Every structure is written in structure tokens, then in C-alpha cells.
Amino acid sequence: MISAEDLFTTFGAENPDFNAADQDAECRLLFQRQAAIGACLVGDLQPDDLLDLLADQMDVVEYVQTVEANVHWASSQIGRSLIL
């Protein structure tokens, strides 16, 4: 079963030059992003606020395009359009 949150998932950045502190910081950012995405999906955070948070950490246009592709893929898997 595909959850709505699955379609919006982000991933941590990987960099061979990261030390332990860099990895810890990236994990904190990942958890912050995912918590904000979850809050947005249930209406506790406005989409504009989510995009502002994401803009500090990633390419927002690329993220939105990825989400659109994920929704399209999920719709094709269940045979109907998803309304989020």
C-alpha cells in the first residue's frame, strides 16, 4: 500500500567528505523535512511554508517535479487518479 507521505519522501544527501558531524546534521535536516511534509499533508503547515523550508535545503522545482512523477506513477499502479 502506498501512503501519501511516501510520494513526498525526501532523502539525505550523501557526500564522501562528510564527517560524523556533517552526517548528524544531514539526518536532523532529513527528519525536519519529513516532519514538515507530514504536517503539510494533514493541514498543519501551509504548502508555501513547506516550500520555503525545502528551498533552504534542496532544489524545490526538482522536488515538486519528483512528487508529480511519484503521484503519476502511483495513480498508474492503482488504476485511478490520486487526489491528495
N, C-alpha and C positions, 0 to 999 in steps of 0.2 A: 504494500500500500504506500502510495506517495503522499506525503503530507505537504501542505502549502509551504511550510518552513523549509522543507528540503529543496524546493525550487529556488529559494532565495539564499541558499548557503554560500558563505564565503570561505576562503581557505587562508591559512597562514603563509606568509612569504618565506621562501627558503633562500638562504644565501650561505655559501661555503665560508664566508668571512665572519659570520655571526658567532659571537662568543655566548656563554651561558646567559649573561645579562640581556643581550640582544634577543635571544630566543625567549626568555621570560617576558620581555616587553612585547614581542610579537604575539605571544599567547594571550597576554592581557588585552591587546587590541582586538584579537580574534574573538575573545569572549565578549568584549564590549560591543563589537559589531553584531554578533549573533543575538545578544540580548536586545539591542536596539531594533533589529529586524523583527524579532518576536514581538516586541512592544508595538511596532508599527502594524504588524499583521492583526493584532487584536484591538487596534484603535487607540492604544495608549500613547502613541507617538505619531506626530504628523509626518507624512511622506517627505515633505520639504526638509524637516529637521533630520530625518534619516539620511537623505541625500547629502545634506551639509556635513554630517558626521562622516559619511563614507568618502566625501570629497577630500577630506584631510588624509585619507589612508590609501585611496586607490583611484583608478580612472572610473568615474561614475558612469560615463557613457558606455564603456565596455561592460560594466556590471549590469546596467539596465538591458543591454543587448543580450547578455548571457541569460538573464532572468526570462526575457521574452522567448529565447530559444528553448529554455527549460519548460516553460508553460506550453509552448507549441508541441514539444516532444511528449510531455505528459498527456496532453489532450489527445495526441495520436495513439498513445498507448491504451487509453481507456475508451477511445472511440467517440468522444464528445468534447465539446469545448469546455474548458475550465473557467469558471467565473470566480475571481479572487476578490 
